[in-house]
Amino acid sequence: MKKFNKVLCMILALVLVLGLAACGSSSSGSDSGSAADFKIGIITGTVSQGEEEYQAAQKMKEKYGDMIVTATYPDNFSTETEQTIATVTNMASDPDVKAIVFVQAVPGATAAINKVKETRDDVLFITGVCAEDPAVIAAAADICMLVDEIAMGTTVVDQAAAMGAKTFVHISFERHLGYATISARQAGFKARCAELGIEYVEATAPDPTGDAGVTGAQAWVTENIKVYVDEYGKDTAFFCTNCSMQTPLIQQVAELGAIFPQQCCPSPYHAYPSAFNISTEGHEGDVPYMLEQIKAKVAEYGNTGRMSTWEVPINMMMIEAGVEYAIKWCKGEITDRCDEEALLAEMKKISGEETKISHYSDANGELDNFFMILCPFYTF
């Protein structure tokens, strides 16, 4: 009898311990914000390819710790698509990774997503700065994002007009004008200038990929912006379609007191720091700091109120909004894989209430999960 009681006590004690362990496990699992429940993957370029998105990924990791896992696609992504695919599939091989935010979604992104879906159709994919055919990547990813270049045909001219522009100079070259979105934006510039009574001027610069190279294209900017200002006056706004030409253009506009509504790729980090020799060391990803520094430099030139950009680096916003959306989706707070209202709400928290999104559309129709983004301007 004593032996039976001893065994019974041991069994009861064991049941009690197991019961407590089960309760503890259940309590831990209910905290869906913990890294143990799910992870969010972020794929970006390296610092040399896209410092904005790289720093945004690090910011998210600093904020959420082990919940965030990061990786980068190769610098030569156009020729190393297999490496991009391998990077994404390797990240998705961790069963705890429930969502992946991919910015910039370079060539190979669609193939990578489709490869993951062969074994895991549960992973949420959010892609930004999509470089592949919209219909193709929209069929693979859950959410796609891109700057609304076509709508800029109106917004950029409106911003220039608000800063006093009487003339609008569009700088480009034949290769760029052959791109559908650039051509459509150009048509928008012409139409909006006509509506507002602003003189529209077309300027043809050397193609940076041509014989003159980037150096020749930049030299053209340095030599010719003054010619246009002398002819049309300081109330002339300049817009150029090429990234490598933004730095000398900003320098010339500041020195000559002309108007600069935004870069081809609007962001405080695009060309302004190099044009004004602003160091980002110790302030990587610090947007308020960069805005303050640029504003001070513009004031030194006596050009306050005549130069601007978007207040938020769009690539950083895509990552931060994408991660916050993904976390809510993993927690069950967002139930649809593509919830437009919830996505816009996350964007507005970062870039302001004036942020707008619309669906990409072309002759083949509208893509419900491909969003074109417009953010508010910041005037220095």
C-alpha positions in Angstrom: 0.0 0.0 0.0 2.8 2.4 0.9 4.5 1.5 -2.4 1.3 2.3 -4.3 0.8 5.6 -2.5 4.4 6.6 -3.3 3.9 5.8 -7.0 0.6 7.7 -7.1 2.3 10.7 -5.6 5.0 10.6 -8.2 2.5 10.4 -11.0 0.5 13.3 -9.6 3.7 15.4 -9.3 4.6 14.6 -12.8 1.2 15.6 -14.1 1.4 18.9 -12.2 4.9 19.7 -13.7 3.7 18.8 -17.2 0.6 20.9 -16.7 2.6 23.9 -15.6 5.0 23.5 -18.6 2.1 23.4 -21.0 0.6 26.5 -19.5 4.0 28.3 -19.8 4.2 27.2 -23.4 0.8 28.4 -24.2 1.4 31.8 -22.6 4.6 32.3 -24.6 2.9 31.3 -27.9 0.2 33.9 -27.4 2.8 36.7 -27.6 2.7 36.8 -31.4 5.1 39.7 -31.4 8.0 37.5 -30.3 10.7 36.3 -32.7 9.9 32.7 -31.7 6.5 32.9 -33.4 7.5 34.3 -36.8 10.2 36.1 -38.6 10.1 38.8 -41.3 12.8 38.6 -44.0 14.1 41.7 -45.8 16.0 41.5 -49.1 17.8 44.7 -50.2 20.8 45.7 -52.3 24.2 46.3 -50.7 25.2 49.8 -49.6 26.9 50.4 -52.9 23.6 49.6 -54.8 21.0 51.2 -52.5 22.1 52.6 -49.2 18.5 53.9 -48.4 16.9 50.5 -48.4 19.9 48.8 -46.8 19.8 51.3 -43.9 16.0 50.9 -43.6 16.5 47.1 -43.2 19.0 47.7 -40.4 16.6 50.1 -38.7 13.9 47.5 -38.7 16.3 44.9 -37.3 17.3 47.3 -34.6 13.7 47.9 -33.8 12.5 44.3 -33.7 15.6 42.3 -33.1 15.7 38.6 -34.0 12.2 38.9 -35.5 14.0 40.4 -38.6 16.4 38.6 -40.8 18.2 40.4 -43.6 20.0 39.5 -46.8 21.3 41.3 -49.9 21.1 40.6 -53.6 24.3 40.7 -55.6 25.6 44.0 -57.0 25.6 42.6 -60.5 22.0 41.5 -60.1 21.3 41.8 -63.9 23.7 39.0 -64.7 23.5 37.1 -61.4 19.8 36.3 -61.2 20.6 32.8 -60.0 22.3 34.2 -56.9 19.2 36.4 -56.2 17.0 33.4 -56.5 19.3 31.4 -54.2 19.3 34.2 -51.6 15.5 34.4 -51.4 15.0 30.6 -51.4 17.6 30.2 -48.7 15.8 32.8 -46.5 12.5 31.1 -47.1 14.0 27.7 -46.1 13.6 28.8 -42.5 10.0 27.8 -41.6 9.7 30.6 -39.1 10.0 33.2 -42.0 6.4 34.0 -42.7 6.9 37.1 -44.9 9.6 38.6 -47.1 9.9 42.3 -48.0 11.9 42.7 -51.2 13.2 46.2 -52.1 14.4 46.8 -54.7 12.7 44.0 -56.5 15.4 43.6 -59.2 15.3 41.2 -62.2 15.1 37.7 -60.7 12.6 38.6 -58.0 9.6 37.0 -59.8 11.6 33.8 -60.4 12.7 33.7 -56.8 9.1 34.1 -55.5 7.8 31.4 -57.8 10.7 29.1 -56.7 9.7 29.6 -53.1 6.1 28.9 -53.9 7.0 25.5 -55.2 7.4 24.3 -51.6 5.9 27.2 -49.5 2.8 29.0 -50.6 2.3 30.4 -47.1 5.0 33.1 -47.3 3.7 36.7 -47.8 5.7 38.6 -50.4 5.8 42.4 -50.5 7.9 43.9 -53.3 9.0 47.5 -54.0 10.7 49.3 -56.8 9.7 46.5 -59.1 12.0 46.3 -62.1 10.1 43.5 -64.0 7.0 43.6 -66.1 4.2 44.7 -63.7 1.7 42.0 -64.8 4.4 39.3 -64.3 5.6 40.2 -60.8 2.0 41.1 -59.7 1.0 37.5 -60.5 3.8 36.3 -58.2 3.9 38.7 -55.3 1.1 39.6 -52.9 1.9 43.4 -52.9 3.9 45.4 -55.5 4.9 49.0 -55.1 6.4 51.6 -57.4 6.8 55.4 -57.5 4.0 56.9 -59.6 6.1 58.4 -62.4 3.2 59.1 -64.7 1.3 61.2 -62.1 4.5 63.1 -61.5 3.7 64.7 -64.9 1.2 66.8 -62.9 2.7 67.0 -59.4 6.2 68.1 -60.4 4.9 71.0 -62.5 2.4 72.0 -59.7 5.3 72.0 -57.2 7.4 74.1 -59.6 4.5 76.5 -60.1 4.1 76.8 -56.3 7.8 77.9 -56.1 7.3 80.6 -58.7 8.3 78.9 -62.0 7.5 80.7 -65.2 9.5 78.2 -67.4 9.9 74.4 -67.1 13.0 72.8 -68.7 12.8 69.0 -69.2 16.3 67.5 -69.7 16.5 64.0 -71.3 17.8 62.1 -74.3 16.5 59.7 -76.9 16.9 56.4 -75.1 15.0 57.6 -72.0 12.2 59.1 -74.1 11.7 55.7 -75.5 10.6 54.4 -72.1 6.8 54.3 -71.8 6.6 55.8 -68.3 9.1 58.6 -69.0 7.3 59.4 -72.3 4.0 59.5 -70.5 5.4 61.7 -67.8 6.8 64.0 -70.4 3.4 64.3 -72.0 2.0 65.2 -68.6 4.6 67.9 -68.1 3.7 69.5 -71.4 -0.1 69.4 -70.7 0.2 70.7 -67.2 2.5 73.5 -68.2 0.0 74.6 -70.9 -2.8 74.5 -68.3 -0.8 76.7 -65.9 0.6 79.1 -68.5 4.2 77.9 -67.9 6.6 77.8 -70.9 7.7 74.3 -71.5 11.2 73.8 -73.0 12.8 70.5 -74.2 16.5 70.2 -73.6 18.5 67.3 -75.1 21.6 66.2 -73.2 24.1 63.5 -74.0 23.2 59.9 -73.0 25.4 58.9 -70.0 25.7 55.4 -71.6 26.9 56.9 -74.9 30.4 57.8 -76.1 30.6 60.9 -73.8 29.8 58.7 -70.8 28.6 60.0 -67.4 31.4 62.6 -67.3 30.3 64.1 -70.6 26.6 64.2 -69.5 27.5 65.9 -66.2 29.7 68.3 -68.1 26.8 69.2 -70.3 24.7 70.1 -67.2 27.5 72.2 -65.7 27.9 74.1 -69.0 24.3 74.6 -70.1 22.1 75.3 -67.1 23.5 78.8 -67.0 22.6 79.3 -70.6 19.0 78.5 -69.9 18.8 80.7 -66.8 20.4 83.6 -68.8 17.7 83.1 -71.5 14.6 82.5 -69.4 15.5 84.0 -66.0 15.8 82.6 -62.5 12.2 81.6 -62.3 13.1 78.5 -64.4 12.5 75.0 -63.1 14.7 72.1 -64.1 13.9 68.4 -64.2 16.2 65.7 -65.5 15.4 62.1 -66.2 18.9 60.7 -65.3 20.2 59.9 -61.9 23.9 60.6 -62.6 23.1 64.1 -63.8 21.3 65.1 -60.6 24.3 66.2 -58.6 25.6 68.8 -61.0 22.1 70.0 -61.7 21.4 70.6 -58.1 24.7 72.5 -57.8 24.0 74.7 -60.8 20.4 75.4 -59.7 21.6 76.4 -56.2 24.4 78.6 -57.5 22.2 80.3 -60.1 19.1 80.8 -57.9 16.8 78.8 -60.2 14.1 76.3 -59.2 14.4 72.5 -58.6 11.1 70.7 -57.7 12.5 67.2 -57.4 15.0 64.6 -58.7 14.0 61.8 -61.1 14.0 59.6 -58.0 12.7 61.8 -55.2 14.5 61.4 -51.8 16.6 63.6 -49.5 19.4 61.1 -50.1 19.4 61.3 -53.9 22.2 63.7 -55.1 21.6 66.4 -52.5 24.3 65.1 -50.1 26.9 64.8 -52.9 25.9 68.1 -54.4 26.3 69.9 -51.1 29.1 67.8 -49.7 27.0 66.6 -46.7 28.5 63.7 -44.8 26.1 61.0 -43.6 28.6 59.4 -41.3 27.0 58.7 -38.0 23.6 59.7 -39.4 22.9 56.8 -41.8 19.2 56.6 -42.4 18.6 59.7 -40.2 16.0 61.5 -42.4 15.3 64.6 -40.2 19.1 65.2 -39.9 19.5 65.1 -43.7 16.5 67.4 -44.3 18.0 69.9 -41.8 21.4 69.8 -43.4 20.0 70.3 -47.0 17.8 73.1 -45.8 20.8 74.9 -44.3 22.9 74.5 -47.4 20.1 75.9 -49.6 19.8 78.9 -47.3 23.5 79.5 -47.7 22.9 79.9 -51.4 20.1 82.3 -50.8 17.7 79.9 -52.5 15.3 79.1 -49.7 11.8 78.0 -50.9 13.0 77.2 -54.5 14.4 73.6 -54.1 12.5 70.5 -52.8 12.2 66.8 -52.9 9.9 64.2 -51.2 10.0 64.4 -47.5 10.6 60.6 -47.1 13.0 58.4 -49.0 10.5 56.3 -50.9 12.6 53.1 -50.8 13.0 53.3 -47.0 9.3 53.9 -46.7 8.4 50.9 -48.8 10.5 48.7 -46.5 9.3 50.2 -43.2 5.6 50.1 -44.2 6.1 46.6 -45.7 7.5 45.3 -42.5 4.9 46.8 -40.3 2.2 45.5 -42.6 3.8 42.0 -42.6 3.9 41.9 -38.8 0.2 42.7 -38.5 -0.5 40.1 -41.1 1.5 37.5 -39.2 -0.4 38.4 -36.0 -3.7 38.1 -37.7 -4.5 41.8 -37.4 -4.6 42.0 -41.2 -6.5 39.0 -42.7 -6.1 39.6 -46.4 -2.8 39.1 -48.1 -3.4 42.4 -50.0 -5.3 44.9 -47.9 -5.1 48.3 -49.7 -6.5 50.3 -46.8 -4.2 48.7 -44.2 -1.2 49.3 -46.5 -2.0 52.9 -47.1 -2.4 53.4 -43.3 1.1 52.1 -42.7 2.5 54.4 -45.4 0.8 57.4 -44.0 2.3 56.8 -40.5 5.7 57.2 -42.2 5.3 59.7 -45.0 2.3 61.7 -43.9 -1.5 62.0 -44.5 -0.9 63.4 -48.0 0.5 60.1 -49.3 -1.6 58.7 -52.1 -1.7 55.3 -53.8 -3.4 54.1 -57.0 -3.5 50.9 -59.0 -1.2 50.4 -61.9 -3.1 50.2 -65.2 -2.3 49.9 -68.9 -3.9 48.7 -72.1 -4.4 45.3 -70.5 -6.3 46.5 -67.5 -5.7 47.3 -63.9 -3.6 45.4 -61.4 -5.3 45.4 -58.0 -2.2 44.5 -56.0 0.3 46.8 -57.8 0.3 50.2 -56.2 1.7 53.5 -57.6 2.8 55.9 -54.8 2.9 59.7 -54.5 4.3 61.3 -51.3 4.3 64.9 -50.2 7.0 67.4 -51.0 9.4 69.0 -48.6 10.5 72.5 -49.6 13.9 73.6 -48.4 
